[in-house]
């Protein structure tokens, strides 16, 4: 008789395989959040202030680009001296005529000289300097840096270990500041002489009263605030022109747009900063004779 075959115990049922996780690569990527357009001006303002801080730090680093500074100083001065002198004459004349007409109505014609000269020195002269530097020199600086940027010259400088800010931006900003300070003195003198001529010749004013009222109302801090405004305005014009030149958009057409934007932005900042500085000055420095 044959032995009975051994009976195998039944195998346990196989567990169902766990559900396969979907491939992470196959998952749709979450939509990238687009930057809000409302925050774009804040980002641009932050970058502008960052450039201003970087330029202020690079001023004290060596080597200093003496040759570049002299070339930029001569260029900025050559394109602004003659227009500044020509513009300051009608500015001084308009202020003298308007103030003279007002003082005649009030019966205080003896104060025409002091009021008109203070208006020229404190307000008109720094603003004329700022507008001319931003319109003539600032636009040229912006176009120059923008053309270098689209030709990738600035990227090549960074690859070679040369800082474009220290090599190109710092000499241009210092040149605009120095020219603004010197040009402010020229415009103050020419504007004062223009106001004197029109007040004495066209409004029958007396030279003695004109000069006496000026010495009675004016004081030395008036000249200090005028020069300080010119220095700050020159710095703002240089920084804004350099920032827009370093960040053009859209090739050669973007360079032209950057030039227009730099002039407009500079004008807006200048008038705002002038209001702040004038308010602070009038609160700190008392009027003469008070």
LUMPA-395090 format. One record per atom (N, C-alpha, C): residue in three letters; x, y, z. Coordinates in steps of 0.02 Angstrom, whole numbers, padded with zeros to 5 digits, always signed. Example, Ala and Ser with C-alpha at 12.3 -4.5 7.8 and 13.67 -1.06 7.14 Angstrom:
<rs>
ALA+00660-00284+00390ALA+00615-00225+00390ALA+00660-00165+00390SER+00642-00112+00354SER+00684-00053+00357SER+00645+00002+00394
</rs>
This chain:
<rs>
UNK+00042-00059+00000UNK+00000+00000+00000UNK+00044+00062+00000UNK+00023+00110-00038UNK+00061+00172-00041UNK+00042+00218+00017UNK+00093+00252+00041UNK+00080+00297+00098UNK+00039+00357+00074UNK-00006+00382+00114UNK-00047+00441+00093UNK-00002+00503+00086UNK-00017+00540+00036UNK+00020+00602+00023UNK+00005+00653+00078UNK+00058+00687+00101UNK+00046+00738+00154UNK+00006+00796+00126UNK-00036+00820+00164UNK-00080+00875+00144UNK-00048+00941+00167UNK-00036+00987+00119UNK-00007+01053+00135UNK-00060+01099+00166UNK-00041+01131+00217UNK-00090+01177+00247UNK-00104+01235+00199UNK-00162+01259+00199UNK-00179+01315+00152UNK-00138+01378+00170UNK-00112+01409+00118UNK-00074+01470+00128UNK-00119+01528+00147UNK-00095+01570+00191UNK-00137+01628+00209UNK-00148+01674+00149UNK-00204+01704+00146UNK-00217+01749+00088UNK-00168+01808+00089UNK-00145+01823+00029UNK-00099+01879+00023UNK-00134+01945+00037UNK-00096+01988+00071UNK-00123+02054+00086UNK-00123+02096+00023UNK-00174+02134+00014UNK-00175+02176-00047UNK-00119+02228-00042UNK-00086+02241-00096UNK-00032+02291-00095UNK-00058+02360-00077UNK-00018+02398-00040UNK-00041+02466-00022UNK-00049+02508-00085UNK-00096+02552-00082UNK-00106+02595-00141UNK-00043+02636-00157UNK-00025+02635-00217UNK+00036+02670-00238UNK+00027+02746-00232UNK+00077+02776-00202UNK+00074+02849-00197UNK+00086+02881-00265UNK+00049+02930-00279UNK+00061+02963-00344UNK+00131+02994-00346UNK+00159+02992-00404UNK+00227+03018-00413UNK+00228+03093-00398UNK+00277+03111-00356UNK+00281+03181-00338UNK+00296+03225-00399UNK+00335+03195-00444UNK+00352+03235-00503UNK+00292+03247-00547UNK+00242+03199-00541UNK+00183+03206-00583UNK+00132+03255-00555UNK+00142+03272-00491UNK+00095+03319-00461UNK+00101+03387-00494UNK+00047+03419-00503UNK+00052+03486-00533UNK+00083+03535-00484UNK+00132+03572-00507UNK+00166+03620-00465UNK+00119+03676-00445UNK+00123+03697-00382UNK+00080+03753-00362UNK+00095+03815-00402UNK+00045+03852-00415UNK+00054+03913-00455UNK+00097+03963-00417UNK+00147+03989-00452UNK+00192+04038-00420UNK+00154+04103-00407UNK+00166+04129-00348UNK+00133+04191-00329UNK+00166+04249-00364UNK+00127+04285-00400UNK+00154+04343-00434UNK+00161+04402-00385UNK+00216+04437-00391UNK+00224+04495-00346UNK+00170+04547-00358UNK+00146+04574-00304UNK+00093+04623-00309UNK+00119+04687-00341UNK+00079+04716-00385UNK+00098+04779-00416UNK+00098+04836-00367UNK+00060+04829-00314UNK+00058+04882-00264UNK+00123+04888-00226UNK+00159+04832-00220UNK+00222+04833-00184UNK+00282+04851-00227UNK+00272+04857-00292UNK+00328+04872-00337UNK+00360+04939-00321UNK+00322+04993-00308UNK+00356+05056-00290UNK+00397+05050-00226UNK+00373+05010-00178UNK+00412+05001-00116UNK+00477+04964-00129UNK+00474+04914-00173UNK+00536+04878-00189UNK+00585+04924-00225UNK+00560+04963-00273UNK+00605+05009-00308UNK+00635+05061-00261UNK+00594+05085-00214UNK+00620+05133-00165UNK+00674+05102-00121UNK+00662+05040-00101UNK+00713+05006-00061UNK+00778+04995-00098UNK+00773+04977-00162UNK+00834+04968-00202UNK+00871+05034-00212UNK+00832+05088-00219UNK+00863+05154-00227UNK+00901+05173-00164UNK+00871+05162-00105UNK+00905+05178-00043UNK+00966+05132-00033UNK+00960+05069-00054UNK+01017+05023-00049UNK+01076+05047-00091UNK+01061+05072-00151UNK+01114+05100-00193UNK+01146+05161-00162UNK+01104+05204-00132UNK+01131+05264-00099UNK+01178+05245-00042UNK+01159+05194-00003UNK+01202+05171+00052UNK+01267+05141+00025UNK+01261+05102-00029UNK+01321+05071-00058UNK+01369+05124-00085UNK+01341+05177-00116UNK+01384+05231-00141UNK+01417+05268-00083UNK+01380+05281-00030UNK+01409+05316+00028UNK+01465+05275+00059UNK+01459+05209+00060UNK+01512+05167+00087UNK+01572+05165+00039UNK+01558+05162-00026UNK+01613+05156-00074UNK+01654+05219-00080UNK+01627+05276-00057UNK+01666+05339-00061UNK+01731+05334-00022UNK+01731+05297+00034UNK+01789+05294+00077UNK+01834+05234+00061UNK+01819+05198+00009UNK+01861+05142-00010UNK+01914+05164-00061UNK+01968+05130-00061UNK+02022+05143-00108UNK+02027+05085-00157UNK+02049+05099-00218UNK+02075+05162-00244UNK+02019+05209-00267UNK+02032+05274-00261UNK+01984+05323-00284UNK+01997+05340-00357UNK+01944+05343-00397UNK+01951+05354-00469UNK+01958+05429-00483UNK+02019+05455-00476UNK+02031+05526-00483UNK+02019+05549-00555UNK+02044+05512-00602UNK+02037+05533-00672UNK+01964+05533-00694UNK+01928+05481-00674UNK+01856+05478-00691UNK+01818+05535-00658UNK+01836+05552-00597UNK+01803+05606-00562UNK+01815+05673-00597UNK+01877+05686-00618UNK+01892+05749-00651UNK+01856+05754-00718UNK+01854+05699-00755UNK+01819+05699-00819UNK+01744+05712-00810UNK+01714+05680-00761UNK+01643+05690-00750UNK+01629+05759-00722UNK+01673+05785-00680UNK+01663+05853-00654UNK+01665+05903-00711UNK+01712+05896-00756UNK+01717+05943-00812UNK+01656+05937-00858UNK+01633+05876-00869UNK+01575+05866-00912UNK+01512+05897-00881UNK+01500+05883-00817UNK+01440+05910-00785UNK+01443+05987-00783UNK+01501+06014-00768UNK+01507+06087-00765UNK+01498+06118-00834UNK+01525+06086-00886UNK+01521+06115-00953UNK+01450+06117-00980UNK+01408+06070-00960UNK+01340+06069-00987UNK+01290+06107-00943UNK+01312+06133-00886UNK+01265+06167-00840UNK+01282+06239-00825UNK+01344+06261-00835UNK+01363+06329-00815UNK+01325+06382-00855UNK+01328+06378-00921UNK+01295+06429-00962UNK+01219+06427-00954UNK+01186+06369-00958UNK+01113+06370-00946UNK+01094+06396-00877UNK+01134+06381-00826UNK+01118+06405-00759UNK+01122+06481-00755UNK+01173+06510-00785UNK+01180+06582-00785UNK+01123+06616-00823UNK+01103+06586-00879UNK+01049+06615-00918UNK+00981+06608-00884UNK+00971+06552-00850UNK+00906+06542-00817UNK+00900+06584-00754UNK+00955+06595-00719UNK+00952+06631-00655UNK+00932+06704-00665UNK+00948+06734-00722UNK+00930+06805-00734UNK+00855+06814-00736UNK+00817+06778-00777UNK+00744+06788-00775UNK+00713+06766-00709UNK+00741+06716-00676UNK+00715+06696-00611UNK+00721+06754-00561UNK+00780+06783-00558UNK+00790+06839-00513UNK+00747+06899-00531UNK+00738+06910-00596UNK+00697+06966-00618UNK+00623+06956-00600UNK+00598+06896-00611UNK+00527+06882-00596UNK+00515+06889-00521UNK+00560+06861-00481UNK+00551+06866-00408UNK+00554+06938-00385UNK+00602+06977-00411UNK+00609+07047-00392UNK+00547+07087-00412UNK+00523+07076-00473UNK+00465+07113-00496UNK+00402+07095-00456UNK+00393+07031-00443UNK+00334+07010-00406UNK+00336+07034-00334UNK+00394+07027-00301UNK+00399+07050-00232UNK+00395+07126-00228UNK+00425+07159-00278UNK+00421+07232-00278UNK+00350+07257-00286UNK+00311+07224-00330UNK+00241+07244-00338UNK+00202+07232-00274UNK+00215+07177-00241UNK+00179+07162-00179UNK+00197+07211-00123UNK+00261+07227-00116UNK+00281+07273-00063UNK+00255+07344-00077UNK+00248+07362-00140UNK+00218+07428-00156UNK+00145+07431-00133UNK+00109+07377-00142UNK+00039+07376-00120UNK+00033+07379-00044UNK+00083+07350-00010UNK+00081+07349+00063UNK+00114+07409+00094UNK+00145+07450+00053UNK+00180+07508+00080UNK+00246+07492+00114UNK+00277+07437+00093UNK+00341+07416+00123UNK+00393+07406+00069UNK+00398+07455+00025UNK+00443+07449-00032UNK+00516+07446-00011UNK+00532+07470+00048UNK+00602+07470+00071UNK+00627+07399+00085UNK+00581+07350+00092UNK+00601+07281+00105UNK+00603+07238+00042UNK+00598+07269-00016UNK+00597+07231-00078UNK+00662+07193-00088UNK+00719+07225-00077UNK+00783+07194-00089UNK+00794+07133-00045UNK+00781+07140+00019UNK+00792+07084+00064UNK+00747+07025+00049UNK+00683+07038+00036UNK+00637+06983+00022UNK+00654+06947-00043UNK+00670+06984-00095UNK+00685+06953-00159UNK+00751+06914-00157UNK+00801+06942-00123UNK+00866+06907-00119UNK+00859+06844-00077UNK+00822+06846-00023UNK+00812+06785+00017UNK+00775+06732-00022UNK+00726+06753-00062UNK+00690+06704-00103UNK+00737+06672-00155UNK+00781+06712-00184UNK+00828+06686-00233UNK+00878+06638-00200UNK+00906+06658-00144UNK+00959+06618-00113UNK+00931+06555-00082UNK+00877+06559-00045UNK+00851+06502-00008UNK+00814+06453-00053UNK+00776+06477-00101UNK+00731+06433-00138UNK+00750+06426-00212UNK+00755+06482-00246UNK+00764+06479-00319UNK+00831+06449-00339UNK+00884+06471-00307UNK+00951+06449-00328UNK+00960+06373-00320UNK+00946+06342-00262UNK+00954+06269-00259UNK+00910+06231-00307UNK+00849+06255-00318UNK+00804+06219-00364UNK+00828+06225-00436UNK+00853+06283-00456UNK+00880+06290-00524UNK+00939+06243-00534UNK+00982+06240-00484UNK+01040+06195-00488UNK+01017+06122-00496UNK+00969+06103-00455UNK+00946+06033-00456UNK+00913+06016-00522UNK+00871+06061-00548UNK+00836+06046-00610UNK+00885+06042-00669UNK+00934+06086-00670UNK+00982+06085-00725UNK+01027+06023-00721UNK+01049+06006-00661UNK+01093+05948-00655UNK+01056+05883-00671UNK+00995+05877-00647UNK+00957+05816-00662UNK+00936+05813-00735UNK+00920+05871-00765UNK+00897+05870-00834UNK+00953+05863-00884UNK+01010+05896-00872UNK+01066+05895-00919UNK+01116+05840-00903UNK+01145+05844-00842UNK+01196+05796-00824UNK+01167+05728-00804UNK+01112+05728-00766UNK+01083+05665-00744UNK+01060+05622-00801UNK+01029+05652-00851UNK+01007+05613-00908UNK+01066+05583-00946UNK+01121+05620-00952UNK+01181+05594-00986UNK+01212+05537-00946UNK+01213+05543-00880UNK+01240+05489-00838UNK+01197+05427-00844UNK+01132+05435-00842UNK+01086+05378-00849UNK+01094+05344-00916UNK+01099+05382-00970UNK+01107+05353-01036UNK+01173+05316-01042UNK+01227+05344-01014UNK+01292+05312-01018UNK+01293+05246-00981UNK+01268+05245-00919UNK+01267+05182-00881UNK+01219+05132-00911UNK+01163+05156-00937UNK+01115+05110-00968UNK+01144+05077-01030UNK+01179+05114-01071UNK+01209+05085-01131UNK+01264+05035-01112UNK+01301+05049-01060UNK+01351+05001-01036UNK+01318+04937-01010UNK+01260+04946-00979UNK+01225+04887-00951UNK+01199+04842-01006UNK+01168+04869-01058UNK+01141+04826-01110UNK+01196+04796-01153UNK+01256+04826-01154UNK+01312+04796-01189UNK+01351+04747-01145UNK+01325+04736-01083UNK+01354+04689-01036UNK+01424+04708-01014UNK+01441+04771-01018UNK+01505+04793-00994UNK+01509+04790-00918UNK+01453+04806-00885UNK+01452+04804-00812UNK+01459+04733-00787UNK+01427+04685-00821UNK+01434+04615-00801UNK+01506+04592-00810UNK+01538+04614-00864UNK+01608+04596-00874UNK+01653+04625-00820UNK+01638+04686-00797UNK+01677+04715-00743UNK+01670+04675-00679UNK+01609+04653-00664UNK+01598+04613-00604UNK+01634+04546-00609UNK+01636+04515-00669UNK+01673+04453-00677UNK+01748+04463-00664UNK+01774+04519-00684UNK+01845+04534-00674UNK+01860+04558-00603UNK+01809+04562-00561UNK+01820+04583-00492UNK+01821+04658-00482UNK+01797+04697-00530UNK+01794+04770-00525UNK+01722+04790-00508UNK+01715+04830-00456UNK+01649+04852-00434UNK+01625+04909-00479UNK+01569+04901-00515UNK+01543+04957-00556UNK+01523+05017-00514UNK+01501+05005-00453UNK+01481+05061-00411UNK+01542+05104-00393UNK+01596+05072-00371UNK+01655+05110-00353UNK+01690+05140-00413UNK+01688+05104-00469UNK+01725+05126-00528UNK+01688+05180-00568UNK+01621+05175-00572UNK+01583+05219-00616UNK+01535+05264-00579UNK+01500+05237-00529UNK+01446+05275-00498UNK+01473+05327-00449UNK+01520+05308-00407UNK+01546+05354-00356UNK+01576+05417-00387UNK+01619+05413-00438UNK+01645+05476-00467UNK+01591+05521-00496UNK+01540+05492-00525UNK+01486+05532-00555UNK+01444+05566-00501UNK+01429+05530-00447UNK+01389+05560-00394UNK+01428+05616-00360UNK+01492+05605-00346UNK+01532+05658-00315UNK+01539+05718-00361UNK+01544+05706-00426UNK+01550+05762-00473UNK+01486+05804-00474UNK+01428+05772-00473UNK+01365+05809-00472UNK+01358+05848-00407UNK+01380+05821-00351UNK+01375+05856-00288UNK+01420+05918-00286UNK+01482+05910-00309UNK+01528+05967-00308UNK+01507+06022-00356UNK+01485+06002-00416UNK+01462+06052-00464UNK+01400+06087-00438UNK+01356+06051-00405UNK+01295+06082-00378UNK+01312+06136-00326UNK+01360+06122-00282UNK+01379+06171-00231UNK+01410+06233-00263UNK+01455+06223-00311UNK+01487+06280-00343UNK+01438+06319-00387UNK+01395+06282-00421UNK+01346+06315-00465UNK+01295+06355-00426UNK+01281+06332-00365UNK+01233+06368-00323UNK+01257+06438-00307UNK+01322+06445-00293UNK+01349+06512-00281UNK+01345+06557-00342UNK+01359+06528-00401UNK+01354+06568-00462UNK+01282+06592-00474UNK+01234+06548-00466UNK+01165+06567-00478UNK+01141+06618-00426UNK+01163+06611-00364UNK+01143+06660-00313UNK+01168+06730-00331UNK+01231+06734-00354UNK+01258+06799-00371UNK+01223+06829-00432UNK+01216+06788-00485UNK+01185+06813-00546UNK+01112+06830-00535UNK+01076+06789-00497UNK+01006+06804-00483UNK+00997+06866-00441UNK+01042+06876-00393UNK+01038+06937-00352UNK+01052+06999-00394UNK+01102+06996-00437UNK+01116+07053-00480UNK+01058+07067-00529UNK+01028+07013-00555UNK+00970+07023-00599UNK+00912+07055-00563UNK+00898+07033-00501UNK+00845+07063-00463UNK+00859+07135-00445UNK+00922+07150-00429UNK+00941+07219-00414UNK+00931+07264-00475UNK+00951+07241-00532UNK+00944+07282-00593UNK+00871+07296-00608UNK+00829+07245-00607UNK+00759+07255-00626UNK+00722+07295-00573UNK+00740+07286-00509UNK+00706+07325-00458UNK+00725+07399-00461UNK+00789+07414-00472UNK+00812+07483-00473UNK+00792+07517-00537UNK+00798+07483-00594UNK+00786+07514-00659UNK+00712+07516-00676UNK+00676+07461-00667UNK+00607+07456-00691UNK+00556+07477-00639UNK+00572+07471-00576UNK+00524+07489-00524UNK+00544+07551-00484UNK+00594+07587-00509UNK+00616+07649-00478UNK+00636+07640-00405UNK+00667+07584-00391UNK+00692+07573-00323UNK+00759+07608-00314UNK+00778+07617-00251UNK+00841+07650-00236UNK+00893+07597-00217UNK+00954+07604-00243UNK+01006+07555-00226UNK+01020+07550-00152UNK+01018+07606-00116UNK+01032+07605-00045UNK+00980+07565-00006UNK+00916+07575-00023UNK+00863+07538+00012UNK+00867+07463-00004UNK+00884+07447-00066UNK+00890+07377-00086UNK+00943+07342-00044UNK+01001+07372-00039UNK+01056+07340-00001UNK+01043+07343+00074UNK+01012+07396+00099UNK+01000+07401+00170UNK+00949+07349+00193UNK+00897+07338+00153UNK+00847+07287+00172UNK+00877+07218+00170UNK+00923+07207+00123UNK+00954+07141+00120UNK+00996+07128+00182UNK+01035+07177+00203UNK+01076+07169+00263UNK+01034+07166+00326UNK+00974+07194+00323UNK+00931+07193+00383UNK+00894+07127+00392UNK+00880+07092+00336UNK+00840+07031+00340UNK+00882+06967+00333UNK+00935+06970+00294UNK+00974+06910+00280UNK+01024+06896+00335UNK+01042+06832+00341UNK+01092+06811+00389UNK+01132+06753+00359UNK+01188+06738+00391UNK+01233+06688+00363UNK+01203+06618+00357UNK+01162+06594+00404UNK+01131+06528+00395UNK+01089+06522+00332UNK+01064+06578+00304UNK+01028+06574+00241UNK+01072+06548+00185UNK+01134+06568+00185UNK+01181+06542+00135UNK+01199+06470+00150UNK+01205+06453+00214UNK+01222+06384+00232UNK+01168+06335+00208UNK+01105+06352+00221UNK+01051+06307+00200UNK+01046+06302+00124UNK+01063+06357+00090UNK+01062+06355+00017UNK+01115+06306-00010UNK+01175+06311+00017UNK+01228+06266-00005UNK+01214+06193+00016UNK+01185+06184+00075UNK+01168+06116+00096UNK+01114+06086+00052UNK+01065+06126+00033UNK+01014+06101-00013UNK+01045+06082-00080UNK+01090+06123-00105UNK+01122+06107-00169UNK+01162+06043-00164UNK+01195+06031-00108UNK+01233+05969-00098UNK+01187+05909-00098UNK+01133+05913-00061UNK+01086+05857-00057UNK+01052+05845-00125UNK+01034+05899-00159UNK+01001+05892-00224UNK+01048+05861-00275UNK+01112+05879-00273UNK+01160+05848-00318UNK+01168+05775-00305UNK+01168+05756-00241UNK+01173+05685-00223UNK+01112+05646-00248UNK+01052+05675-00238UNK+00991+05641-00260UNK+00991+05633-00336UNK+01009+05686-00372UNK+01009+05683-00445UNK+01058+05630-00470UNK+01118+05626-00440UNK+01166+05575-00461UNK+01144+05505-00445UNK+01115+05494-00386UNK+01094+05427-00366UNK+01036+05402-00409UNK+00987+05444-00420UNK+00929+05423-00461UNK+00951+05408-00533UNK+00993+05451-00561UNK+01017+05439-00629UNK+01057+05374-00633UNK+01100+05362-00584UNK+01139+05300-00584UNK+01095+05238-00574UNK+01045+05243-00530UNK+01001+05186-00519UNK+00962+05167-00581UNK+00933+05217-00614UNK+00895+05201-00674UNK+00941+05178-00731UNK+01002+05203-00733UNK+01049+05181-00784UNK+01072+05110-00772UNK+01078+05089-00710UNK+01099+05021-00694UNK+01043+04970-00702UNK+00982+04992-00708UNK+00925+04946-00712UNK+00880+04963-00771UNK+00906+04962-00833UNK+00861+04974-00890UNK+00821+04912-00907UNK+00766+04921-00941UNK+00723+04865-00960UNK+00704+04871-01033UNK+00715+04816-01069UNK+00691+04816-01138UNK+00740+04839-01189UNK+00805+04831-01177UNK+00854+04847-01227UNK+00864+04921-01237UNK+00882+04941-01298UNK+00895+05013-01311UNK+00835+05057-01296UNK+00775+05033-01311UNK+00716+05073-01295UNK+00709+05083-01220UNK+00728+05032-01182UNK+00724+05038-01110UNK+00772+05091-01083UNK+00828+05102-01117UNK+00875+05153-01095UNK+00843+05222-01101UNK+00809+05235-01158UNK+00774+05298-01166UNK+00719+05308-01114UNK+00682+05254-01099UNK+00630+05259-01048UNK+00662+05272-00979UNK+00719+05241-00966UNK+00752+05251-00901UNK+00775+05323-00893UNK+00797+05354-00947UNK+00818+05424-00943UNK+00759+05469-00925UNK+00703+05458-00958UNK+00643+05498-00942UNK+00620+05486-00871UNK+00621+05424-00849UNK+00600+05409-00781UNK+00647+05440-00729UNK+00711+05440-00743UNK+00759+05469-00695UNK+00747+05543-00686UNK+00732+05579-00740UNK+00720+05651-00734UNK+00656+05664-00695UNK+00603+05627-00710UNK+00539+05637-00675UNK+00545+05620-00601UNK+00576+05563-00586UNK+00583+05543-00516UNK+00625+05593-00477UNK+00679+05618-00509UNK+00721+05667-00476UNK+00683+05731-00460UNK+00642+05755-00507UNK+00603+05815-00495UNK+00556+05805-00436UNK+00522+05749-00432UNK+00476+05736-00377UNK+00512+05734-00310UNK+00569+05700-00308UNK+00606+05695-00245UNK+00634+05763-00224UNK+00656+05803-00273UNK+00686+05867-00257UNK+00635+05914-00224UNK+00576+05918-00252UNK+00526+05963-00223UNK+00504+05939-00154UNK+00500+05873-00144UNK+00481+05847-00078UNK+00536+05860-00027UNK+00598+05846-00045UNK+00654+05858+00001UNK+00662+05932+00015UNK+00650+05975-00034UNK+00655+06047-00023UNK+00602+06070+00028UNK+00543+06042+00023UNK+00491+06060+00072UNK+00512+06039+00143UNK+00540+05979+00149UNK+00560+05954+00216UNK+00617+05997+00244UNK+00668+06010+00203UNK+00724+06049+00228UNK+00705+06120+00246UNK+00661+06151+00205UNK+00639+06219+00221UNK+00599+06221+00285UNK+00556+06172+00296UNK+00518+06170+00358UNK+00562+06162+00419UNK+00611+06117+00414UNK+00657+06107+00471UNK+00698+06170+00484UNK+00721+06202+00430UNK+00763+06261+00439UNK+00724+06318+00472UNK+00663+06329+00450UNK+00623+06383+00480UNK+00604+06369+00552UNK+00602+06306+00571UNK+00587+06290+00640UNK+00649+06295+00686UNK+00707+06282+00657UNK+00768+06282+00698UNK+00800+06350+00702UNK+00808+06383+00644UNK+00844+06447+00641UNK+00793+06503+00648UNK+00798+06544+00698UNK+00751+06601+00705UNK+00765+06655+00654UNK+00713+06692+00637UNK+00722+06748+00590UNK+00765+06802+00622UNK+00799+06839+00579UNK+00843+06892+00604UNK+00802+06948+00635UNK+00822+06966+00696UNK+00787+07020+00731UNK+00730+06997+00775UNK+00715+06930+00772UNK+00659+06905+00813UNK+00683+06890+00885
</rs>
